[in-house]
Amino acid sequence: MKFLRQLSFRPVILSLLHAYIVVLAVFMLLPMLASAQEQTADQAAATQWAGNWLVVGQGDEQLVWQLKADGSGYAYGFRADGQLSHGFAISWRIQGDTVRIRTGGTLHCNSGMIYAQFTGWSPVTLDFNVIDGRHWRQHNGGILAFQRRLSDWETPNHGAECPNLYQDHKVPEHTASTTN
């Protein structure tokens, strides 16, 4: 009986509590560390392309592409004088050396004002091969040349004034086509 009176459960409870805290910490932190380490090559490539870009398409068409690392984005087209003519939402993902793009909502510039509407995603997927760090080739042969990043580009909103690529962003006019 004397032995039972002197037996203390306090060290046992403390060691069990410490073990529980360690196990809980491991199971909480391990998935977070694993997901941070599991970034695939495709996700790393998407992060590299994320941003606002001045893009020149086939025939010197001026474009601004907003690519977000989460696979969303927008593409805007400009006339030869730099005035916004159209745009659309895009959903994009990289698979190896191929970029797959679907287009969605549309944006038009009428009477100096922006009009946007979302009519759903296109059933057509556009495929581009990444040639190098600045060029994508569409499977039908057209090439997109990513000229430079536009750090000051802002997303045009419905009802706002139509932006002018040359006046608003200091892009030299000689890069635009004058044959449209």
ChimeraX attribute file (.defattr): number of C-alpha atoms within 10 A of each C-alpha:
attribute: neighborCount
match mode: 1-to-1
recipient: residues
	/A:1	5
	/A:2	6
	/A:3	6
	/A:4	7
	/A:5	7
	/A:6	8
	/A:7	8
	/A:8	9
	/A:9	8
	/A:10	9
	/A:11	9
	/A:12	10
	/A:13	11
	/A:14	11
	/A:15	11
	/A:16	12
	/A:17	12
	/A:18	12
	/A:19	12
	/A:20	12
	/A:21	12
	/A:22	12
	/A:23	12
	/A:24	12
	/A:25	11
	/A:26	11
	/A:27	11
	/A:28	11
	/A:29	11
	/A:30	12
	/A:31	11
	/A:32	10
	/A:33	10
	/A:34	10
	/A:35	9
	/A:36	9
	/A:37	9
	/A:38	9
	/A:39	11
	/A:40	9
	/A:41	12
	/A:42	16
	/A:43	17
	/A:44	13
	/A:45	17
	/A:46	21
	/A:47	15
	/A:48	13
	/A:49	18
	/A:50	19
	/A:51	17
	/A:52	22
	/A:53	21
	/A:54	20
	/A:55	22
	/A:56	22
	/A:57	18
	/A:58	12
	/A:59	13
	/A:60	18
	/A:61	18
	/A:62	24
	/A:63	25
	/A:64	24
	/A:65	24
	/A:66	23
	/A:67	22
	/A:68	19
	/A:69	17
	/A:70	13
	/A:71	16
	/A:72	16
	/A:73	20
	/A:74	22
	/A:75	20
	/A:76	22
	/A:77	23
	/A:78	21
	/A:79	18
	/A:80	20
	/A:81	16
	/A:82	21
	/A:83	18
	/A:84	27
	/A:85	19
	/A:86	20
	/A:87	25
	/A:88	20
	/A:89	23
	/A:90	22
	/A:91	18
	/A:92	23
	/A:93	19
	/A:94	21
	/A:95	14
	/A:96	12
	/A:97	14
	/A:98	18
	/A:99	20
	/A:100	16
	/A:101	20
	/A:102	18
	/A:103	21
	/A:104	19
	/A:105	16
	/A:106	19
	/A:107	24
	/A:108	20
	/A:109	21
	/A:110	13
	/A:111	9
	/A:112	15
	/A:113	17
	/A:114	21
	/A:115	20
	/A:116	19
	/A:117	13
	/A:118	11
	/A:119	9
	/A:120	11
	/A:121	14
	/A:122	13
	/A:123	9
	/A:124	9
	/A:125	14
	/A:126	15
	/A:127	19
	/A:128	22
	/A:129	19
	/A:130	18
	/A:131	14
	/A:132	10
	/A:133	10
	/A:134	13
	/A:135	18
	/A:136	22
	/A:137	20
	/A:138	17
	/A:139	12
	/A:140	9
	/A:141	11
	/A:142	12
	/A:143	19
	/A:144	21
	/A:145	20
	/A:146	19
	/A:147	14
	/A:148	13
	/A:149	17
	/A:150	17
	/A:151	10
	/A:152	8
	/A:153	17
	/A:154	10
	/A:155	10
	/A:156	18
	/A:157	13
	/A:158	15
	/A:159	12
	/A:160	12
	/A:161	16
	/A:162	21
	/A:163	21
	/A:164	17
	/A:165	24
	/A:166	15
	/A:167	13
	/A:168	11
	/A:169	13
	/A:170	10
	/A:171	15
	/A:172	11
	/A:173	15
	/A:174	9
	/A:175	13
	/A:176	21
	/A:177	16
	/A:178	13
	/A:179	7
	/A:180	10
